[in-house]
Amino acid sequence: MSIATILIALVVGFIAWKLLVGLVKFGALALIAVAAIYFLSQGGFA
């Protein structure tokens, strides 16, 4: 493997990791929002 190949692999891996972390954060926020809406629609947290 050449240095260029290794560098490209690192960049692709870094971008994939950033996308994955972004998706996880977005999914967590969406889950919290849906849970909050569900609880509110059920008459609050009582």
ZADO-295618 format. One record per atom (N, C-alpha, C): y, x, z; residue number from 0. Coordinates in Angstrom, 3 decimals. Example, Ala and Ser with C-alpha at 12.3 -4.5 7.8 and 13.67 -1.06 7.14 Angstrom:
2
((-5.690, 13.190, 7.800), 0),
((-4.500, 12.300, 7.800), 0),
((-3.300, 13.200, 7.800), 0),
((-2.250, 12.850, 7.080), 1),
((-1.060, 13.670, 7.140), 1),
((0.030, 12.900, 7.870), 1),
***
This chain:
46
((-1.199, 0.842, 0.000), 0),
((0.000, 0.000, 0.000), 0),
((1.244, 0.874, 0.000), 0),
((2.191, 0.511, -0.843), 1),
((3.441, 1.269, -0.898), 1),
((4.406, 0.763, 0.163), 1),
((5.467, 1.522, 0.391), 2),
((6.472, 1.137, 1.377), 2),
((7.138, -0.173, 0.949), 2),
((7.390, -0.339, -0.345), 3),
((8.016, -1.566, -0.839), 3),
((7.151, -2.787, -0.532), 3),
((5.847, -2.652, -0.725), 4),
((4.935, -3.761, -0.453), 4),
((4.980, -4.139, 1.023), 4),
((4.989, -3.123, 1.887), 5),
((5.038, -3.360, 3.332), 5),
((6.352, -4.045, 3.701), 5),
((7.462, -3.578, 3.133), 6),
((8.772, -4.172, 3.418), 6),
((8.818, -5.631, 2.978), 6),
((8.306, -5.915, 1.794), 7),
((8.276, -7.299, 1.295), 7),
((7.429, -8.176, 2.221), 7),
((6.296, -7.653, 2.648), 8),
((5.428, -8.407, 3.546), 8),
((6.136, -8.698, 4.868), 8),
((6.873, -7.721, 5.395), 9),
((7.609, -7.912, 6.645), 9),
((8.697, -8.969, 6.479), 9),
((9.429, -8.912, 5.376), 10),
((10.499, -9.889, 5.123), 10),
((9.917, -11.296, 5.001), 10),
((8.836, -11.433, 4.221), 11),
((8.200, -12.746, 4.051), 11),
((7.691, -13.266, 5.401), 11),
((7.072, -12.401, 6.180), 12),
((6.583, -12.793, 7.496), 12),
((7.712, -13.224, 8.413), 12),
((8.841, -12.494, 8.361), 13),
((9.997, -12.812, 9.194), 13),
((10.565, -14.177, 8.823), 13),
((10.698, -14.442, 7.538), 14),
((11.217, -15.731, 7.069), 14),
((10.268, -16.861, 7.478), 14),
((8.976, -16.638, 7.292), 15),
((7.982, -17.654, 7.668), 15),
((8.060, -17.947, 9.164), 15),
((8.220, -16.892, 9.993), 16),
((8.320, -17.057, 11.442), 16),
((9.556, -17.863, 11.802), 16),
((10.698, -17.534, 11.154), 17),
((11.947, -18.256, 11.411), 17),
((11.782, -19.738, 11.061), 17),
((11.153, -20.027, 9.913), 18),
((10.927, -21.413, 9.502), 18),
((10.036, -22.129, 10.503), 18),
((8.980, -21.447, 10.948), 19),
((8.044, -22.044, 11.891), 19),
((8.744, -22.384, 13.206), 19),
((9.521, -21.424, 13.732), 20),
((10.240, -21.651, 14.987), 20),
((11.244, -22.794, 14.817), 20),
((11.932, -22.825, 13.659), 21),
((12.883, -23.898, 13.389), 21),
((12.207, -25.258, 13.356), 21),
((11.041, -25.322, 12.718), 22),
((10.295, -26.577, 12.642), 22),
((9.829, -27.031, 14.022), 22),
((9.372, -26.088, 14.842), 23),
((8.910, -26.431, 16.190), 23),
((10.067, -26.987, 17.014), 23),
((11.251, -26.302, 16.939), 24),
((12.425, -26.785, 17.676), 24),
((12.826, -28.172, 17.196), 24),
((12.852, -28.376, 15.866), 25),
((13.228, -29.670, 15.305), 25),
((12.235, -30.742, 15.746), 25),
((10.955, -30.410, 15.721), 26),
((9.919, -31.355, 16.135), 26),
((10.057, -31.730, 17.603), 26),
((10.359, -30.755, 18.449), 27),
((10.540, -31.026, 19.877), 27),
((11.747, -31.938, 20.098), 27),
((12.859, -31.644, 19.404), 28),
((14.059, -32.477, 19.535), 28),
((13.778, -33.897, 19.055), 28),
((13.070, -34.023, 17.926), 29),
((12.742, -35.342, 17.385), 29),
((11.856, -36.106, 18.371), 29),
((10.893, -35.423, 18.980), 30),
((9.991, -36.054, 19.937), 30),
((10.764, -36.563, 21.151), 30),
((11.687, -35.747, 21.660), 31),
((12.513, -36.146, 22.810), 31),
((13.375, -37.355, 22.444), 31),
((13.973, -37.322, 21.238), 32),
((14.821, -38.436, 20.791), 32),
((14.007, -39.719, 20.688), 32),
((12.822, -39.647, 20.085), 33),
((11.968, -40.832, 19.942), 33),
((11.555, -41.347, 21.321), 33),
((11.206, -40.453, 22.239), 34),
((10.817, -40.871, 23.588), 34),
((11.982, -41.557, 24.296), 34),
((13.199, -41.002, 24.155), 35),
((14.380, -41.598, 24.792), 35),
((14.652, -42.990, 24.226), 35),
((14.573, -43.131, 22.906), 36),
((14.790, -44.435, 22.275), 36),
((13.722, -45.426, 22.744), 36),
((12.484, -44.976, 22.846), 37),
((11.393, -45.839, 23.288), 37),
((11.637, -46.338, 24.713), 37),
((11.997, -45.408, 25.618), 38),
((12.245, -45.793, 27.008), 38),
((13.414, -46.758, 27.106), 38),
((14.499, -46.482, 26.340), 39),
((15.670, -47.359, 26.365), 39),
((15.319, -48.745, 25.835), 39),
((14.494, -48.808, 24.795), 40),
((14.120, -50.102, 24.208), 40),
((13.203, -50.886, 25.152), 40),
((12.545, -50.176, 26.068), 41),
((11.662, -50.843, 27.041), 41),
((12.453, -51.310, 28.270), 41),
((13.746, -51.089, 28.288), 42),
((14.555, -51.533, 29.420), 42),
((14.911, -50.395, 30.359), 42),
((15.083, -49.204, 29.824), 43),
((15.486, -48.067, 30.642), 43),
((14.309, -47.408, 31.322), 43),
((14.611, -46.578, 32.339), 44),
((13.582, -45.774, 33.014), 44),
((13.029, -46.464, 34.251), 44),
((13.368, -47.724, 34.469), 45),
((12.919, -48.439, 35.661), 45),
((11.427, -48.737, 35.588), 45),
***
